[in-house]
Amino acid sequence: MPTVRQLMIDSTGKAGEYQGEEGGCWLLRPLGGGKEWEVPMGAARRATAEEERRLRPSLDTDEPEYDFEKTVQ
């Protein structure tokens, strides 16, 4: 079970922060805010350390990336 604000990658490759669960789905929110979307439980994975670094870059790096390859089946 993910923890709140944990970075997740859904089955389409879209990255978001875990917000909780509702009705058998996980709720993810885009980084920086926005409308939550639902994914079936297990249809998203935790972001790797490399993906997290790319999503939440340090001040001396480029803009964050938001889309990753589809890896969840």
N, C-alpha and C positions, 0 to 999 in steps of 0.2 A: 504494500500500500504506500503510495507516495505521500510526502508530507506537504503541507501548505507552502506555496511559493516555490516548490521544487520545479526545476526546468524539465519539461517533457517534450518529446517529439511524437506527434500523432502518426497514424498510418499513411497520411498523405505527405508527410515530411514537414508539416507546419509545426513551429515551435511555440510553446506557451507555458505559462506558470500554472501548476495545479492549484485549484481553489477549493476542491472538495468533491463530494459525490452526491448525486441525486438520481433516484429511480434507476439504479443499476448503471449509471453513466458517470464518468469522471468529467468535471468541469474544468476547462482550461481557459486561460485569459491571455491575450496577446501581451508580449512584453511592452511595457510603457503604458498599459491600460487599453481599454476597449471592451467590446462585447464578448462575453464568454461564449464558448461553444462546447458542445457535448461530444464525448467519444465513448463508445462502449468500454466498460472496464476491461483492461488488458489490451486495448487497441492503441495504446501509446506506451512509449518506453522512456526511461530516464535518459536525459541528455548525458553524453559522455563528458569527461573532463575537457577534452578538446572542443566539443560543441559548446559547452558552457563558457569557455574562454572566448569563443567567437561571438556568442550571444551577449555576453556581458564583458566587453573589452575594457582594458585599463585605459586611462586617460591618454596614453601615448600611442594608441593603436587606431585603426580605421573604424568606420561605422560598423555596428553589429550586423550580422547576417541573420535572417529569419527563416529561411527555408532550407531543408536538408533533404537528402535522398530518402526515398521510401524504403524503410527497413523493417517495419512491423507488418506481420502478415495476419 
